[in-house]
Amino acid sequence: MQSANVLLKKIVRSSVLPFAAQHGMKKDLLPVSRTLSLSLCLKQDNSCSPSEKLDLDAWKKVMKSGLQEEVSKMVPECKELSTLAAAREILEMWRLAGRSVPENISEEQLKTFLECPSKSAKKKYLKYLHLKELYKKNDKRKMDEKRERRLEIQEQASKTDETKRNSFICLWASCMDRAYSWRVAQSMVFGQPLVFDMSYEKDMSVREVANTVRQLVLSEGCNRRSVDPFHIHFCNFKDDSLYHKEFIKHYKEAWGKLLITVTDQCYTDVFPKDKLIYLTADSPKVMKTFDHDKIYIVGSMVDRSIKTGVSLARAKRLGLETAALPLEKYLLWNTGAKNLTLDQMMHILLTLKDTGDWKKALEFVPKRKYCGFVSKPVHELKKTLNLINTLKLGKRQEEVRKQFAKSYSKKLTQK
């Protein structure tokens, strides 16, 4: 047995070790040494009978097959590494040549790149990765810019806070707050009432109610800072409603200190019907002048789906007079519905109350909704608009000229 073990050691040293050294498999020789030590232990094992002998040829075949399997496993891995490295070199060359190639590419992306069936597919895949990388960079840049702006705003806010600490500015702000509060308190006794109808909670979603309350908060602030404020009434206002919860979120403890009148009664029970005018965009009657003796009602509703006729139907059920703002009379309306936000309505009504000038009041209408103010009579503008529409529809120029000649001849005969 000793001579056989010596022979095995010589065979391993002469054949296996050089082969393993060439392929970098020194770490995998531990199983060989363990098998040799096991063969030595077999010699010392008393359980083995002396008649049993080790078959050297079978043992050699087993060892050679194990080494061949390990080598066969290592060869494709080496091939994959070499192909990936070659692919990376090709991508670097394409990048230097100015093609759209991503700067950073993972091994999985390289494998998918190599699996592409054609060259055009590979180019498209690399372009896709390049665009994806550019989008990520742009998003990161935008986030960094937002962060910088936020930091600048915070720095400016801290500077303004420092200036607010000045005694004179604090005294001025407190004096102005007192003056505003005094004006609103006077309006609660002597001012003209303005009613907000709070009975549209069922017709709106939770988000629309939140937007409505936000606009009402802006309206209250605008009214508070005006020279001659309205006496604001929230009618049909119920406790523990969505309106109430949203107002508490905005005002918190100041909700109970607001200089407004909040009631669950209907406005027909609080004011006489002959003085009430419901302002709605669906009304057939157009408002000509602002009447200081009337009490105007505004529906507290924000509807993104634009539910037409809801406020008009409510006013008709109650037997109230209705009116709409003269938007078509003073504005060249462009696009969009003629429904305005509550804070815009407050600005318009306050300007009408102070000046009576419709042009100044309607400046608070969003400029995206109209082209400009009317400078000619409405019937002439309609004719010019009709001509423009015919040109847009693609009619012949001769027909347009005939229509224009007929209208011009009529004007001459009338003169």
C-alpha positions as CSV (number, residue, x, y, z in Angstrom):
1,M,0.0,0.0,0.0
2,Q,2.8,2.4,0.8
3,S,4.4,1.9,-2.6
4,A,1.0,2.4,-4.3
5,N,0.6,5.8,-2.4
6,V,4.0,6.9,-3.4
7,L,3.3,6.1,-7.0
8,L,0.0,8.0,-6.8
9,K,1.7,11.1,-5.3
10,K,4.3,11.0,-8.1
11,I,1.6,10.8,-10.8
12,V,-0.3,13.7,-9.3
13,R,2.8,15.9,-9.0
14,S,3.9,15.1,-12.6
15,S,0.5,15.3,-14.4
16,V,-2.3,17.0,-12.3
17,L,-0.4,19.8,-10.6
18,P,1.1,21.4,-13.8
19,F,-2.3,21.2,-15.5
20,A,-4.0,22.9,-12.6
21,A,-1.3,25.5,-12.3
22,Q,-1.8,26.4,-16.0
23,H,-5.6,26.9,-15.5
24,G,-5.4,28.6,-12.1
25,M,-6.9,25.8,-10.1
26,K,-4.7,25.6,-7.0
27,K,-7.5,26.2,-4.7
28,D,-9.4,23.3,-6.1
29,L,-6.7,20.8,-5.2
30,L,-7.9,20.3,-1.7
31,P,-10.2,17.5,-2.7
32,V,-7.2,15.7,-4.2
33,S,-5.2,16.0,-1.0
34,R,-8.2,14.9,1.0
35,T,-8.6,11.8,-1.1
36,L,-4.9,10.9,-0.7
37,S,-5.2,11.3,3.0
38,L,-8.2,9.1,3.0
39,S,-6.3,6.5,1.2
40,L,-3.7,6.7,3.9
41,C,-6.4,6.4,6.5
42,L,-7.6,3.3,4.8
43,K,-4.3,1.7,5.5
44,Q,-4.6,2.4,9.2
45,D,-8.2,1.4,9.4
46,N,-8.5,-2.0,11.1
47,S,-12.0,-2.6,9.6
48,C,-10.4,-3.2,6.2
49,S,-9.4,-6.7,5.4
50,P,-6.0,-7.3,4.0
51,S,-7.5,-9.1,1.0
52,E,-9.2,-5.9,-0.1
53,K,-7.1,-3.9,-2.6
54,L,-7.5,-0.4,-4.1
55,D,-8.2,-0.3,-7.8
56,L,-5.8,2.4,-9.0
57,D,-7.1,2.5,-12.6
58,A,-10.6,3.2,-11.5
59,W,-9.4,5.8,-9.1
60,K,-7.5,7.5,-11.8
61,K,-10.5,7.5,-14.1
62,V,-12.6,9.1,-11.4
63,M,-10.0,11.8,-10.7
64,K,-9.6,12.6,-14.4
65,S,-13.4,12.9,-15.0
66,G,-13.7,15.3,-12.1
67,L,-10.9,17.5,-13.4
68,Q,-12.4,17.5,-16.9
69,E,-15.8,18.6,-15.5
70,E,-14.2,21.4,-13.6
71,V,-12.2,22.5,-16.6
72,S,-15.3,22.3,-18.8
73,K,-17.2,24.6,-16.3
74,M,-14.4,27.1,-16.2
75,V,-13.9,27.4,-20.0
76,P,-17.4,28.9,-20.8
77,E,-17.0,31.3,-17.9
78,C,-13.7,32.5,-19.3
79,K,-15.3,32.8,-22.8
80,E,-18.2,34.9,-21.3
81,L,-15.7,37.2,-19.6
82,S,-13.7,37.6,-22.7
83,T,-16.8,38.4,-24.8
84,L,-18.1,40.9,-22.3
85,A,-14.7,42.6,-22.2
86,A,-14.7,42.7,-26.0
87,A,-18.2,44.2,-26.0
88,R,-17.1,46.9,-23.6
89,E,-14.2,47.8,-25.8
90,I,-16.5,48.0,-28.8
91,L,-18.8,50.3,-26.9
92,E,-15.9,52.5,-25.8
93,M,-14.9,52.8,-29.5
94,W,-18.4,53.7,-30.5
95,R,-18.7,56.3,-27.8
96,L,-15.4,57.9,-29.0
97,A,-16.8,57.8,-32.5
98,G,-19.7,59.9,-31.4
99,R,-22.5,57.4,-31.4
100,S,-25.3,57.3,-28.9
101,V,-23.9,54.9,-26.3
102,P,-24.6,55.0,-22.6
103,E,-21.7,55.9,-20.3
104,N,-22.5,53.2,-17.6
105,I,-23.8,49.8,-18.7
106,S,-24.3,46.8,-16.5
107,E,-23.4,43.1,-17.2
108,E,-27.0,42.2,-17.8
109,Q,-27.4,45.0,-20.3
110,L,-24.2,43.8,-22.0
111,K,-25.6,40.3,-22.2
112,T,-28.9,41.6,-23.7
113,F,-26.8,43.7,-26.1
114,L,-24.9,40.6,-27.3
115,E,-28.1,38.6,-27.6
116,C,-29.6,41.1,-30.1
117,P,-30.1,39.4,-33.5
118,S,-28.9,42.2,-35.8
119,K,-26.7,45.2,-35.8
120,S,-29.7,47.6,-36.1
121,A,-31.3,46.0,-33.1
122,K,-28.1,46.5,-31.1
123,K,-28.0,50.2,-32.2
124,K,-31.6,50.7,-31.2
125,Y,-31.0,49.0,-27.8
126,L,-28.0,51.2,-27.1
127,K,-29.9,54.3,-28.2
128,Y,-32.7,53.3,-25.8
129,L,-30.2,52.9,-22.9
130,H,-28.6,56.3,-23.9
131,L,-31.9,58.1,-23.8
132,K,-32.8,56.4,-20.5
133,E,-29.6,57.6,-19.0
134,L,-30.2,61.1,-20.3
135,Y,-33.6,61.2,-18.7
136,K,-32.2,60.1,-15.4
137,K,-29.6,62.8,-15.6
138,N,-32.2,65.5,-16.4
139,D,-34.4,64.3,-13.5
140,K,-31.4,64.5,-11.2
141,R,-30.5,68.0,-12.4
142,K,-34.1,69.2,-12.0
143,M,-34.2,67.8,-8.4
144,D,-30.9,69.5,-7.6
145,E,-32.2,72.8,-9.0
146,K,-35.4,72.5,-7.0
147,R,-33.3,71.8,-3.9
148,E,-31.2,74.9,-4.6
149,R,-34.3,77.0,-5.1
150,R,-35.8,75.7,-1.9
151,L,-32.6,76.5,0.0
152,E,-32.6,80.0,-1.5
153,I,-36.3,80.5,-0.5
154,Q,-35.5,79.4,3.0
155,E,-32.6,81.8,3.2
156,Q,-34.8,84.6,2.0
157,A,-37.5,83.7,4.4
158,S,-35.0,83.6,7.3
159,K,-33.8,87.1,6.2
160,T,-37.4,88.4,6.1
161,D,-38.0,86.9,9.5
162,E,-35.0,88.8,10.8
163,T,-36.4,92.0,9.3
164,K,-39.8,91.3,10.7
165,R,-38.2,91.2,14.1
166,N,-37.6,94.9,13.8
167,S,-39.8,96.8,16.2
168,F,-41.1,99.3,13.7
169,I,-42.2,96.7,11.2
170,C,-43.9,94.6,13.9
171,L,-45.7,97.7,15.1
172,W,-46.7,98.6,11.6
173,A,-48.1,95.1,10.9
174,S,-50.0,95.0,14.2
175,C,-51.5,98.5,13.5
176,M,-52.6,97.4,10.0
177,D,-54.2,94.2,11.4
178,R,-56.1,96.3,13.8
179,A,-57.2,98.7,11.0
180,Y,-58.4,95.8,8.8
181,S,-60.2,94.2,11.7
182,W,-61.9,97.5,12.6
183,R,-63.1,98.0,9.0
184,V,-64.6,94.4,8.9
185,A,-66.2,95.0,12.3
186,Q,-67.8,98.2,10.9
187,S,-69.0,96.3,7.8
188,M,-70.8,93.8,10.1
189,V,-72.9,96.6,11.3
190,F,-73.1,99.1,8.4
191,G,-71.7,97.2,5.4
192,Q,-73.5,95.6,2.4
193,P,-74.1,91.8,2.9
194,L,-72.6,89.2,0.5
195,V,-73.9,85.7,0.9
196,F,-72.1,82.5,0.1
197,D,-74.4,79.6,-0.4
198,M,-72.9,76.5,1.3
199,S,-75.5,74.0,0.2
200,Y,-73.5,72.3,-2.6
201,E,-71.5,69.8,-0.5
202,K,-73.5,66.8,-2.0
203,D,-72.7,67.9,-5.6
204,M,-68.9,67.9,-5.0
205,S,-66.2,65.4,-4.2
206,V,-63.8,65.8,-1.2
207,R,-61.1,67.3,-3.4
208,E,-63.5,69.8,-4.8
209,V,-64.8,70.8,-1.4
210,A,-61.1,71.4,-0.3
211,N,-60.6,73.6,-3.4
212,T,-63.8,75.5,-2.5
213,V,-62.7,76.2,1.0
214,R,-59.3,77.3,-0.2
215,Q,-60.9,79.9,-2.5
216,L,-63.2,81.1,0.3
217,V,-60.2,81.6,2.5
218,L,-58.6,83.8,-0.3
219,S,-61.9,85.6,-0.7
220,E,-62.1,86.4,3.0
221,G,-58.5,87.7,3.0
222,C,-59.2,89.9,0.0
223,N,-62.4,91.3,1.5
224,R,-60.6,92.0,4.8
225,R,-57.9,94.1,3.1
226,S,-60.3,96.1,1.0
227,V,-61.2,99.7,1.7
228,D,-65.0,99.1,2.0
229,P,-65.4,95.3,2.8
230,F,-68.6,93.3,2.5
231,H,-70.4,91.7,5.5
232,I,-69.8,88.0,4.5
233,H,-72.5,85.5,5.4
234,F,-72.1,81.7,5.2
235,C,-75.6,80.4,4.8
236,N,-76.8,76.8,4.9
237,F,-73.6,76.0,6.8
238,K,-73.8,72.8,8.9
239,D,-71.5,71.8,11.8
240,D,-69.4,68.7,11.3
241,S,-69.7,69.0,7.5
242,L,-66.8,68.8,5.1
243,Y,-66.8,72.6,4.8
244,H,-66.5,72.9,8.5
245,K,-63.6,70.4,8.7
246,E,-61.7,72.1,5.9
247,F,-62.1,75.6,7.5
248,I,-60.8,74.3,10.8
249,K,-57.7,72.9,9.0
250,H,-57.0,76.3,7.5
251,Y,-57.9,78.6,10.4
252,K,-57.5,76.3,13.4
253,E,-58.1,78.4,16.5
254,A,-58.8,81.6,14.6
255,W,-62.0,80.0,13.1
256,G,-64.1,81.2,16.0
257,K,-62.6,84.7,15.9
258,L,-63.4,85.5,12.3
259,L,-65.5,88.6,11.7
260,I,-68.1,86.9,9.5
261,T,-71.6,85.5,10.1
262,V,-72.1,81.8,9.9
263,T,-75.6,80.3,10.1
264,D,-77.3,77.1,9.2
265,Q,-80.4,79.0,8.0
266,C,-81.2,79.7,4.4
267,Y,-80.7,83.2,3.0
268,T,-84.4,83.5,2.2
269,D,-85.1,83.2,6.0
270,V,-82.5,85.9,6.8
271,F,-83.1,88.5,4.1
272,P,-86.2,89.6,2.1
273,K,-86.5,87.9,-1.2
274,D,-87.0,91.1,-3.3
275,K,-83.4,92.2,-2.3
276,L,-81.7,88.9,-3.2
277,I,-79.9,88.4,-6.6
278,Y,-78.3,85.0,-7.3
279,L,-75.1,85.4,-9.4
280,T,-74.8,82.4,-11.8
281,A,-73.2,82.0,-15.2
282,D,-76.2,80.1,-16.5
283,S,-78.6,83.0,-16.0
284,P,-80.3,84.5,-19.1
285,K,-80.3,87.9,-17.5
286,V,-77.1,90.0,-17.7
287,M,-76.0,92.2,-14.9
288,K,-75.6,95.8,-16.1
289,T,-74.7,97.8,-13.0
290,F,-73.8,97.1,-9.4
291,D,-76.7,97.8,-7.1
292,H,-75.6,98.8,-3.6
293,D,-79.1,98.1,-2.2
294,K,-79.2,94.5,-3.3
295,I,-77.8,91.4,-1.6
296,Y,-75.8,89.2,-4.0
297,I,-75.5,85.5,-3.5
298,V,-72.6,83.4,-4.8
299,G,-72.7,79.6,-5.0
300,S,-69.8,78.0,-3.0
301,M,-69.1,75.4,-5.6
302,V,-66.1,74.2,-7.5
303,D,-67.0,71.7,-10.2
304,R,-64.3,70.3,-12.5
305,S,-66.9,68.5,-14.5
306,I,-68.8,71.8,-15.0
307,K,-72.3,70.9,-14.0
308,T,-74.4,73.5,-15.7
309,G,-77.7,74.7,-14.4
310,V,-77.3,73.6,-10.7
311,S,-77.2,77.1,-9.2
312,L,-79.8,78.4,-11.6
313,A,-82.2,75.6,-10.8
314,R,-81.8,76.2,-7.1
315,A,-82.5,80.0,-7.5
316,K,-85.6,79.2,-9.6
317,R,-86.9,76.8,-6.9
318,L,-86.6,79.5,-4.3
319,G,-88.1,82.1,-6.6
320,L,-85.1,84.4,-6.6
321,E,-83.8,86.9,-9.2
322,T,-80.7,85.8,-11.1
323,A,-78.0,87.6,-13.0
324,A,-74.8,86.8,-14.9
325,L,-71.7,88.9,-15.4
326,P,-71.5,90.7,-18.8
327,L,-68.4,88.8,-20.0
328,E,-69.4,88.7,-23.7
329,K,-70.3,92.4,-23.6
330,Y,-66.9,93.6,-22.5
331,L,-64.6,90.7,-23.4
332,L,-63.7,88.8,-26.6
333,W,-64.2,85.4,-25.1
334,N,-61.7,82.8,-26.3
335,T,-62.0,79.4,-24.8
336,G,-63.2,77.7,-21.6
337,A,-66.3,77.9,-19.5
338,K,-67.6,81.2,-18.2
339,N,-67.4,80.0,-14.6
340,L,-65.0,82.0,-12.4
341,T,-63.4,81.1,-9.1
342,L,-64.8,82.5,-5.8
343,D,-61.8,84.7,-5.1
344,Q,-62.0,86.1,-8.7
345,M,-65.7,86.9,-8.1
346,M,-64.8,88.6,-4.8
347,H,-62.2,90.8,-6.5
348,I,-64.7,91.7,-9.3
349,L,-67.5,92.6,-6.9
350,L,-65.2,94.7,-4.6
351,T,-63.9,96.6,-7.6
352,L,-67.4,97.2,-8.9
353,K,-68.5,98.4,-5.4
354,D,-65.6,100.8,-5.2
355,T,-65.3,102.2,-8.7
356,G,-68.3,100.9,-10.8
357,D,-66.0,100.4,-13.7
358,W,-66.5,97.1,-15.5
359,K,-63.2,97.3,-17.4
360,K,-61.2,97.5,-14.1
361,A,-63.3,94.8,-12.5
362,L,-63.0,92.3,-15.4
363,E,-59.2,92.6,-15.4
364,F,-59.4,89.9,-12.7
365,V,-60.7,87.4,-15.2
366,P,-57.9,85.0,-16.3
367,K,-56.3,86.3,-19.5
368,R,-56.1,82.9,-21.0
369,K,-59.9,82.9,-21.4
370,Y,-60.3,86.0,-23.5
371,C,-58.4,87.8,-26.3
372,G,-59.0,91.4,-25.2
373,F,-61.6,94.0,-24.4
374,V,-64.4,94.9,-26.8
375,S,-63.7,98.2,-28.5
376,K,-66.5,98.0,-31.2
377,P,-70.2,97.2,-31.1
378,V,-71.0,93.6,-30.6
379,H,-72.9,93.0,-33.9
380,E,-69.9,94.3,-36.0
381,L,-67.5,92.0,-34.0
382,K,-69.8,89.0,-34.6
383,K,-69.7,89.7,-38.4
384,T,-65.9,89.9,-38.4
385,L,-65.7,86.7,-36.4
386,N,-68.0,84.9,-38.8
387,L,-65.8,85.9,-41.7
388,I,-62.8,84.6,-39.8
389,N,-64.5,81.3,-39.2
390,T,-65.5,81.0,-42.8
391,L,-61.8,81.5,-43.8
392,K,-60.8,78.9,-41.2
393,L,-63.3,76.4,-42.6
394,G,-61.7,76.7,-46.1
395,K,-64.4,78.3,-48.1
396,R,-63.5,80.0,-51.4
397,Q,-62.4,83.6,-51.3
398,E,-65.0,84.7,-53.8
399,E,-67.9,83.7,-51.6
400,V,-66.3,85.6,-48.7
401,R,-65.9,88.6,-51.0
402,K,-69.5,88.4,-52.0
403,Q,-70.7,88.3,-48.4
404,F,-68.5,91.3,-47.6
405,A,-69.7,93.2,-50.6
406,K,-73.4,92.6,-49.7
407,S,-72.8,93.8,-46.1
408,Y,-70.9,96.8,-47.3
409,S,-73.6,97.8,-49.8
410,K,-76.3,97.5,-47.1
411,K,-74.2,99.8,-44.9
412,L,-74.0,102.4,-47.7
413,T,-77.8,102.3,-48.4
414,Q,-78.5,102.7,-44.7
415,K,-76.3,105.8,-44.5
